[in-house]
Amino acid sequence: MKKAPLIIMIIGYLLAGINHFVHPASYIKIIPPYLPMPAVLNILAGAFEVLFALMLIFERTRKLAAHGIILMLIAFLPVHIDMVIHAPLQLGSITVTPLLAWIRLIALQPLLIAWAWWCASVTDERPA
């Protein structure tokens, strides 16, 4: 039961990371203009999401991966703040309304950070 949220997080970050390479335009579009080299930032974000997802698989690297995800989510805050400022905006088939942008910033980001923090403590121990 304790493993299910960890497995969901691993799959989620793997898919999100791969999506940075499959649909880069959607991500590049939301990178604030004051950040340099948006295409490179997108590649780095995708690569780190995949790397951290793979590191979550192994107990030995899980805590480091979870802390990396937390730092990454904090680093993404300027993107989410910029989305609040510029909403509504279109991301593929999704219209990000001001309400959705605020929910993402003040509810979803802290929830994702807490989830990563929790995953850092998941062990592979089996009960005796």
Secondary structure, 3 states (H helix, E strand, C coil): CCHHHHHHHHHHHHHHHHHHHHCHHHHHHHCCCCCCCHHHHHHHHHHHHHHHHHHHHCHHHHHHHHHHHHHHHHHCHHHHHHHHHHCCEEECCEEECHHHHHHHHHHHHHHHHHHHHHHCCCCCCCCC
